[in-house]
């Protein structure tokens, strides 16, 4: 006999496990299914968390090697112990995935290890270790996404890698080529650049970080170039040839022209991600993903009664924090409460050094829409704490409506801006004006004062410089 649940969630990534926790808190009998050995999905296991552990460690290595002496700290020879650096990454992952497993128990969520498959209305089959047939009043699809590959390029996760393989290289490559100048490519490329690799980033578009504010993107490219990374923009990759001792990547101008070949020891393919729905049984309930593989929704509900979809598998930005919000909202809707996610206020962060962060509209967006706006900008070079900390690269830009002064967007590049962007998210959620931020006291000296000064700059009364 099958066990009946109020909610069965397929996929235990940030969307799925947060949905499960909220369902448990709301008293819903809940089950979650995960095909991998540990909970947490891509984010905790081979994405956000291990990449941040490597970013942090590589930044400290770089600081110790290149900047400590100027601060009066003499350490002697600084050496890389890559096995230990990889181990501390795995330790961070294990601590957090174990934490998710604990939260499932705490909230009385039953975990099934195996691949979940919808088998008709209200039915889910688990194939694998915990094989079972489950009955569900509500099914939540939270299967996430997988890396997108290029045609005719074979991924082996050793020499030609996705983000997964790039997090576990056994040695520092002499030459690394990153295909794609998006978030993942720049973050992981910067890790291996700091550890000693010669990194070249190849991008189809004529800019890095598509969708971000153009001024921030240009500043980031300039800073990363200064740090040692090379950019080849407007280039279409046509193939990667595997030779015994090296790889040969061939590319040609995206707008047409002569091809060029460059050598590498490792090629990282980081051109984006696509929804993962393989073998999910969608056809049994009449769900058909669109041409991009996305399951569309109406307030998280699919076209099939009682079937919901969240996270990377559906519309909206493919970000862990967006998936978390989706999961909590769906749990509340199932429980008869109000559930909502404002996709206009999902922040984006690139965890390079320095970081990039943004929320809301870019200047390019507003120009295209014909919206009149005002801009305030403040450089970290003029910020007291940034000067003390020798972290003066970057700036904060705040964009407000020209007539109402409502904040329409904020775009930042600088150390710690991934934390600072939350202030703008809260302000925009409450329809704040630039003046509201400008008249809110910020502690001194902090780098967050640059946010206040940028807000002051919208009306032309910046007080530091």
Secondary structure, DSSP 8 states (H G I E B T S, - for coil): --EEEEEEEE--SHHHHHHHHHHHHTT--EEEEESSSSSSHHHHHHSHHHHHHHHHHHHHHHHHHHTTGGGT---------HHHHHHHHHHHHHHHHHHHHHHHHHTTEEEEESEEEE-STTEEEEESTT-EEEEEEEEEE---EEE---TT----SSSEE-HHHHTS-SS--SEEEEE--SHHHHHHHHHHHHTT-EEEEEESSSSSSTTS-HHHHHHHHHHHHHTT-EEEESEEEEEEEE-SS-EEEEEEETTS--EEEEEESEEEE-S-EEE--TT--GGGGT----TTS----BTTB-SSTTEEE-GGGSSS---HHHHHHHHHHHHHHHTTS-----GGG--EEE-SSSEEEEEE--HHHHHHHT--EEEEEEEGGG-HHHHHHT----EEEEEEETTT-BEEEEEEEETTHHHHHHHHHHHHHTT-BHHHHHTS---SS-TTHHHHHHHHHHTT-----
